[in-house]
């Protein structure tokens, strides 16, 4: 009985981690798509829209973390690093254009 319960618990934990990973992957895809737009020489208006959407993604991700829908693991750190990279690139482009 202990083995069955232990195995079941392990399976639930693994399933939960996979679900959290799949959720965060959706954010990765959005950030990558927005990053691609930055590289395609987005105009100032589009850069503002991208910046707003990136910040919204960051808020959503942090809310999901607080609500325990995401794990504070490497995947979350990678997402935050990519978000910061895009925001820094937008700021750099804007500084260069002035």
N, C-alpha and C positions, 0 to 999 in steps of 0.2 A: 504494500500500500504506500509506504514511504517513497519507494522508487517511482511509482506511478505519479504521485503528487509532485515529487521533485522534477520529474521529466516534464510534466504538464506546466509547471511554473516556469521552467527554462524555456519551453516553447512559447509561452505567452510573452515573456520578456523579449525573446528574439523577434517575435512578430511585431511587438510594439516598437522596437528599434527600427525595424524595416519600414514600418509605416511612417515613423518620424523622418527617416532618411528620404523616403519617397516624397513627403511633403516639402522638405527643404530643397529637393531637386527641382521642384516647380519654380521656386524662387531663383535658383541658379539659372535656369533657362531664361527667365525674364531679365535678369541682370545681364546675362551674356548678350541677349538681343538688344538691350539698350546700349551696352558697351559697343556693339557693332555699329549702331547708329552714330555714336560719338566719333568713331573712326572714319565714318563716311562723310566727314566734313559737315556736320549738322550746323545749321544757322543758329543765331543767338536765341531766337524764339524756341526752336526745337531743343536747344541745350537746356533752356529753362524748364521745358516740359519733361525732359529726361531727368533733370535734377529733382524735380518735384516727385516724379514716379519712383526714383531711387530712394528718396527719403521716405516715401510711403511704404515701400517694400521693407525698409529697415524698421519702421514702426511696427508693421505687421509681424515681422520676424521676431522682434523683441516681445511683442504681445504673446505670440505663440510660445516663446520661451518661458515667459512668466506663467502662462496657463498650462505649462508642461506638455505642450504638443510637440515641442522640439527639445532635443537634448543639448545641453551645453557641452558639445563635443567638438571634434576636429571639423566636422561638416559645418557646424554653425560658425566657427572661427573663420573658415575659408569663405563662407558667404559674407561675413562682415568685412573681411579683407578685400574681397572683390567689390563690395559696395563702396568702401573707402577709396579704392583705386579709381573707380569711375568718377566719384565726386571730385577727387584730386585732379584728375585729367580735365574735367570740365572747368574747374577753377584755373588750371594752367592755360587752357585754350583761351579762356576769357581774358586772362592777364596778358597773353601774347597778342591778342587782337586790339588791345587798347593802345 
